[in-house]
């Protein structure tokens, strides 16, 4: 291994770890370094298809983009996709290996460390520096046994740690000092510096706060990072990060997206938020679908059957029928497409317990879950429209009379999706459609909206460049590079592969 590495852990979730790593990846790449992002374990239903045919967290895909490389399964070797409040699907190096309840997963973690370290070693062999992102809080000592996400990984790979605190949520001094206080001595020794993120106001007013943290912890102060307003222009990985509704002109077309409990790949609709003539809102369960909505979108779901039940429990099924009676349009993507049909059947328990449910009956199709997961980039032509690019990430097949009116036809000749006879209700399996500027313009014009001149992919690139420049102004980059060092991996003895060991437990 020739790369140096440095790890960024947080005092809690949503302190900005993913965004800081993305910005640093872009900054260092622009300075001529070969950079690789790495997150040992991630929990997210917002995933991306990788160049090597697997899936990883969306944040690591954005970080790979910031580093100027294609995403790889090795950038996020363990991905947990929640399917209930206590259980998740376990994905190792891009492939599903089983489902596990939270307590059961704790026993699996030692079996996953060899895969984590294997992926990390691969990245180290092709980079100048690897930027490692932790998960959740560095001080979760209740989960320390067998840890692969934070200090367990840092010590196994001998990677120095920088802790990030979020001043916006308050109590940042206590959270940073408290992290040092509760950590076991050997874990605390791994931390060499700290950053304070999301600062607003006059930085001189927090100078003594920085001094106090450094004095209480012995850590090196690496920067006070002002809030980066343009972060809203980058894809959010966590549903908690969904932007609030922005007020647009009265002439704007109103789109609502149903954010059910297991919503996934909601970044599909980020490009719509950038359109000046689109007023888009993400509704949580309990919020009624407004009567003046032009389009209702049912996005992807990690647990389609459970989310259909949640949708009915909050009355959205009634709202949807009223919306259709008023002449409104409905679009389903992936799991949302499955929900629009007559039924969803899961005989093999792909989403948990085997079973089936009645769908919304807005499309004459039926879905049967099962088989291998489809993980592939796709392109083709929208029926009656332009070409498009996107990706598929799903299990199961959908069939029925309305499939005779598909939404798209892939380059290999396969048709996908279905439409009602009046074309006001439609769905398909393709994610990422709206990131394609040409397709998005076509779709919005069909909705009667004026499409702007937003170039989505260019906007992301420009925002990453600005983020990198922002961090260069407020972080001691030279000190970060001094802290980074070549790892020394303590590889556990592994007989069979990690996937086999985990499958035997699930």
N, C-alpha and C positions, 0 to 999 in steps of 0.2 A: 504494500500500500504506500502510495506517495502523497495522497491528499491530506490536508489538515481538516479538522472538523471542530465545530462549536455547536452547542445545543442551547436552545431557547425554551425555557420553561416559564410557566406563569404562576402568579399567586392564585389564579382561578381560571375558570373558563371565560372565553370572550374578552380577554384582556388585549387582544390584538396580535397574538403570536403569529397567526397565519399571514396577516397583512405585512407585519414587519419582516418575516422571512421572504415573502414575495418581493418586497421593496429592496431588501439587501441583495437578493439574487439578481435583480435587474441592475442594481448599482455596481456590483462586483463584475457582472458580465460585461457591462459597458466599460469597465476598467481593464478588460482583456483577460479576466480569469475564467477558467472552466469551472462552472458551478453546478452542483447537484443538490436538490432539496430532498429531505428524508424525514418521514414521520413514522416511527416504529408501529404505533397503533393509533387508529383513528376511529371515531364513532360518528357516522353520518349516513343519512339516506340520500345525500346529494353526491352522486358518483360520476366518474368519467371513464370512458373507454380508453384503453392504452394502446400504444403502437404494437405492443407484444401480445395483444389479444386478451387482456384481463380488465379489471376495474380497480380504481383507487379513489380516494376522496377527492372531491372537486377542488379543494384548496391546494392539494399537491399538484393537480393538473395545472392550476394557475401559476404555481411556483415554478413548475417546469417551463411553462411558457415564458415566465419572467427570466429564467436562466437561458432561454433560447434553445431548448432541447425538447424532443418528443417525450411525453409522459411514459413512464415505465412502471410495471407492477412493483419493482424493487424500491420505488420511492415511497411506497406505503404498503409494506408487506402484510400487515394485519388490519383489515377493515371490518368493523362491526356495524351491521345495518339493523337498527332496532325494529322489531316486529311487534313488540308489546311493551308494557311498562317494566317488565322484568326479564325479557329475553331478546335475543338478537341472532341474525344470521352471521356466521363467521366465515370470512373470506381470507385466505392465506395465499400470498403472492399471486393475487388476481383471481383465484378460483374458490368457489363455494365449497367448504368442507363439512358444513353441518349447521345446526341451530343449537343454541345453548341459552339456558337461563343464567341470570347474573351470577348466582352463587356457583353454578356449575362451571362458568367460564373462569372463575378465579382459580380453579384447580387445573385448568388447561394451560394457563400462561407459561409455566415452565417448559411445556412441550413446544411452545411457539417461539421461544427465544432463539433456538438454532436458525429458524427461517429468518427471523429479524436480523440477526448478525450476518447471515449469509448475504442477504440483500444489501445491508450496509457495506459489507466488504466489497461487493461488486461495484457499488457506486464510488467507493474510495479509490478503486483501481482505474477510474476513468475521469477523475476530476482533480482540480487544484484545491478546492475546498468544498466540503459538504456541510450544508446548513441544516441542522437537525431541529425539528419542532417537537416539543413535548405535548402531552394531552392533559386537559383539565388543570388540576393544581399540583404543584410540586410538593405540597405539604399534606397530601392524602395518605397519611401514615397508616390509616386503616386498610388501605389497599396495597401496602408496600410489599407484602410477601409475594414473591414471584413476579414482581413488577417488570414489565417490558416497555412501558411508555415513558417513564420519567427517570428517576434515580436508578432504578434497576438497570435500565439500558445504559445510562451515563457511566455507571461503574463497570458494567460488563465490557464496554468498549473504551473505557478511560477517556471520555469526552468531557471537556470542561463545560460548565453551565453558566449561562446568564439568565437571571430571573427578571421577568417583566411584571410590573405592577400597573394597574389601571387607575389613574387618579380621578377619572370621570365618575366612577361609582362610589368614591369616598373611602376614607380609611386606608389610603395607600401606604402611609408610613407604618401603621400597625400591621398591615398584611405582609409587607416586606420583612419587617423585623420579626414578626410572628413566624414567618416561614423559616427563618434561621433558628428560631427558638425551638420549634417542635421537631425539626429534623434530627435523626440520629447523627452522631458526630461524623461518621465516615461519609454519610451522604452530604452533610453540610460542607465538608471539605471540597466537594466537587464544584461548588459555586465560587466563581471568581469575579463576578460583576453583576450590576443591576441596571435596568432601564425603567424610567417612568413614562408611561404612554398616555395619549389622549389628553394632553394638557390644554387648557383654555385660559387666556388672560395674560397677565404680566409675569414672565418667568422669574423675575427678580424676587417676587413674593414667595417663591418656593425654594429659593437658594438654600435657606437654612434647613428646609425639609430634606433636601438631598444630602446636606452635611450630616444631619442627624441619622439618616439611614446608614450612611457610610461608616459613621462612628460606632453605631450599635451592632453592625454586622461584620465590619472589616472587609466588606466587598468594595470593589472599585466602581465608582459612579461613571457610567458610560454615556448618559445623556438624558435629557428631558425632551420628549418628543411631542410637539404640538399636535392637536387633533388635525387629521388630514381629511378635509371636507370631501374630497373627490373619492374617498373610499366607497361611497355609495354607487360609483360608476363601475366598480369591480364586482364580479359574481360573489354572492354571499354563500357560505357553505351551510350555515346554521339557520334553521327556520326562524330563530329568534332575531336574526339579523335582517329579516325582510323589512324593506323600507316602508314607512308609513305612507299613506296615500298623499300624493302631491296635488295641490289644487291647480287645475288647468282651466282653460277658457270654457265658457258655456257651450261652445261649438264642438268641443272635444268628444270623441266617441268614448263611451264608458265600458270598460272591461273589468270584470271581477274574476278572481282566481280563488277557488275554494281550497283553503289551506287546512285540510283534514288532519287528524292526529299523526298519521304516518306518511304525510306528503313527502315526495321525493323529486329530485331534479327540478326544483322550482326555479333554478337559474335559466330554464328554458325561456322565461318571460322577461328577463332583464332587458333585452333589446326593446321591448315594448315600453318600458319605463322611460327610455330615452327619447321616445317619439313625442314631439311637442303637441300633437293633436290627439293624443291618447291619454285618457284619464284612467289609470289602472289601480285597482285596490286588491289586496289579499285579505279575504275574509276568514276569520277564525270561527270555529263552531259556536253557535249562539248569536252570531251576527246575521241578520236576514239578508237575502239577496235583494238589492234595491230594484224597485219596479221600473226604473229608467235605464237599466243596464242594456247595452246593445249586444254584448257577448258575455257568456259565462263559460269559463274554462275549467275543466276537471283535469288537474295535472296528474303526474305519476304518483304511485303509491307503493310503499314497501309491503303493505298488507291490504290487498284489495278488498277481501271479504270483510275484514274488520272495519275498514274505512267506509264501506257501503253502509254497515250498521251504524257507524258514527254519523254519517250523512243523514240517515233517516232519523236518528235520535234527535238531531237539532232542527229537523223540519226542512232541510234543504231540498228533499225530494218533492215536497209540496211546492216550494218556491220555484223549483225548476219547471214543474208542469205549468205553473202560472206564467212563468217567463216565456215558455214555448207558445202558450195560448195567445200571448200578446204579440207574437211574431218575432221574438228574440232568437238569437243564434246560440248554439252550444257547440263547443269543441272539446273533445277528450283526447288526451295524449297518454299512451301506454296504459297504465292502470286506470286512468280516467276513461279511456276508450273502452276498456273491459267493463267498467261500471255502467256504461250507456246501454249495454245489451240486455238481453232477457235474463241471462243467468251467468254465474261464474262458478265453475266446478273445480274443486281441488282434491281429487281422489287420493293423491299420494302425500298430502300434507306438505306441499311446497312452502306454504306460508305459516306452518305450525300444525295444528290439528287438522286432519282431513275433514272435508265437508264441502258444502256448496251454499250459494245464496242466490236469491232473486235479485236481478239487476234492476236498473231504472226503467227498462223497456222503451227507451227512446230510439234505439236502433234495433233492427231485426237481425241480431247476431247473438251468438253464444260463445263463451270462452271456456276452454279446458286447460288448466294449468298442468305443466309437466314437461319432461324432456330436458335437454341441455339448455343452459342459459345462452341466449343470443347476445353476443358482445362484439359489435362490428360497426365500423364507419360505413355509411351508405351515401349514395348520390343517385340522382335520377331526375324525373320530370313530374311536376305536379299535374294532375289531370286537369286539362283546360287552362294550364298556366305555364310558368317558366321552370327552368331547372332548379335543383335544390341540392344542398348537402346537409348531412346530419349524422345521427348514429342510433343504433338499436341497442337496447339493454332490457331484456325481458325474458320470461319463461312463458310457455303456453302458446296455443293457437286460437285464433278467433275466426269463426265461420258463420255464414248465414246469408240470407237473401240480399241484404244491403251491401255485402262485400262485392256484389256485381257492379257497384258504383264506388270504386276505390278512390282514395284521396291522392295517392301517388303511385308511380311505377318506377321501380328501381332500374339501375343500369343493366342488371342481369335479366331483366324482363319480369321479375316478380312484381305483383301488385300488392299494395298494402292499404289497409284502412277500409272505411265504409261511410256511406252518406245516406241520409234519408231521401225519399223521393223528391222533396222540395229543396234539398241541399242545405237546409238551415241547421241540421244536426249532422255532425261528422266527427270522425275520430281516426287515429292511426297510431302506430307504434314508434314513429320517428321523433326522437328528441333533437333539439337544436335547430329546428326549422327557422325560427325567427332570428337567429344569428346570421342567416343568409340574407343580405340586404335586398337582393332582387326578389326573393320569395316573400319577405316581409312586406315590401312595397305592394306586391301583387295582392297579398292577403288583405291588407288594410284598405286598399282601394275597393276590394270586394265587399268590405264592411261599410263602405261609404265614407271612409276617413281619408283625410289628406295626409299622404305619407311624406315625411320630412326627408332631408338629405343626410340623415345620420349614417355614417359608415361605422358599423358596430365594432368590427375587428380593429380598425384603425384607432377608434376611441379607446379600446382596451390597451393597445400598445402605448398610446400617448399618456394614458393615466399611469401605467407602470413606470414609464420614464420619469414622470413628475413625482411619483412616490419615491423612486430611487434618489432623485435630487433632494427631495424633502428630508429624507433620512441622512443624506450626506451632510446637510446643514446642521443637524441636531444630534447626531451620534458621533462619538469618537471612533471612527472607522479604523484608524491606525491601532488604537488600543484593542479593538475587537480582534484584529488580525494577529496581534501579539498574544492574546489569550488563546486563540485557536492553536491546536497542536495535532500531531499525527496520533491517531488512536492506536491502542494496543488491545486487540480483541481477545477476550477470554472465552473461547468457543466451547460450549457445553458438549460433552460426548453425545453423539446422536447415532442411534442404530438405524431405525427406519426414518423415513422423512416425516417432517412435522405434520403434513396433511394427513398421513396415515394414522399417526398417533391421535390427532384431534378427532378424526372420523370415528375412531374406535371408542371415543368417549361420548359422542353425540348421538 
